Amino acid sequence: MASNAVIDQVLALSQEGKTPTEIARETGMPFRQVRSLLSKAGQIVSSEAQAEAPDASTSPSKRAPQELPEALLAEIESRYQQGETAINIATSLELNYQRVLRALREKGLLRQERRGRRGKGSEQPTAAEPSQALTAEVLQLAQQGMSPVQIARSTGLKIRQINTILQRSARVPVAPAPSRPQRVPRHGATSWLRVPQPEELPEQVQTLFGKFVEKTGFVPNVIHNFALLPEHLLRWFGYYDYLMRSEGHLSRREREMIAVVVSSHNQCEYCLASHSAYLRDLTGDPVLPDVLIANYRRAEISPRERALLDFALKITTDSPRMEETDLEPLRSVGLSDEAIFEAAQVAAMFNFTNRLANALGWKPNAEYYAMHRAYE
């Protein structure tokens, strides 16, 4: 938690006209924490928060760029003129990519690049050579799995210009590609499948993304990757969220402990990183998840928790040979049939998500590894 002196410094720098990024650099505070402080102080909530919140009556493509604060617009313009790509700007400022593009178009910064310039007396327009910033943007979008057609829609370039850029960078072969090309792993990719861009997703999914950004500062990769099939995401997440976060027959601590132990046995990097962080947050104990991952039988837990974890592990490793007698240890520690049913669902849920993440190469957000590491 920032000290009062640091908070006062942040507010003073904001009143001097400094952008959130400049304030973060000057004070050493994380960018998200600066924005959070300014929002709570009412210095960006009136305009920026309104721009970030999806409006049910207005589609994302119809939101006006002037909703962004002047300080934020100035920062976008400055960073773009310095050679930073629009997608990098959108990511670092946690803004919608299309909103950044609209802001740049309003400033007239994209029009010259993407439509070309007509010389006086020329009868036909000639396409301008894309700038270095725009070329870098095309390559970044391609690296994220977007096709040339999708890149064309996002950038306003012609497809042949995009293909030329990709060929020059050796991202697509000049010769015809084989009928079944091998998928080459990409450094930093969060999935072996295409990851959809937020602006191409239904409004209901974009709203869900916004809720995650508001709560945690980022969209979990599992949510972003699952959005490749938006209706599947919405139906799965509704069940998952209710199972793990509602008032149930098991405590949230118990449910997260099951998630960690099942994910440990299945060696699921994604679920171990994310649910270890959630368990650290719930318990204020930065050590417990690591002990559960190594060997939950050595952890200092209650007999009820031990019975639940034994049950979850047996579902994971030996469910075809389970018998009614396997429920007796659960009943002996006071668990009702409803609680046993809930425990079975949690174990089954993570056997499902573990296998999905492992099979498709889903990588966890880096933020999870550092979350809630200190005793609280």
Secondary structure, DSSP 4 states (H G I P E B T S, - for coil): ---HHHHHHHHHHHHTT--HHHHHHHH---HHHHHHHHHHTTSSIIIIIHHHSPPTTS-GGG--GGGS-HHHHHHHHHHHHTT--HHHHHHHHT--HHHHHHHHHHTTTTHHHHH--PPTT-SS--PPPPPHHHHHHHHHHHHTT--HHHHHHHH---HHHHHHHHHHTTSS-SSPPPSSPPPPP-TT-S-SSPPPPGGGS-HHHHHHHHHHHHHHSS--HHHHHHTTSHHHHHHHHHHHHHHHHSS-SS-HHHHHHHHHHHHHHHT-HHHHHHHHHHHHHHHS-SSHHHHHHHHGGGS---HHHHHHHHHHHHHHHHGGG--GGGGHHHHHTT--HHHHHHHHHHHHHHHHHHHHHHHHT----THHHHTT-S--
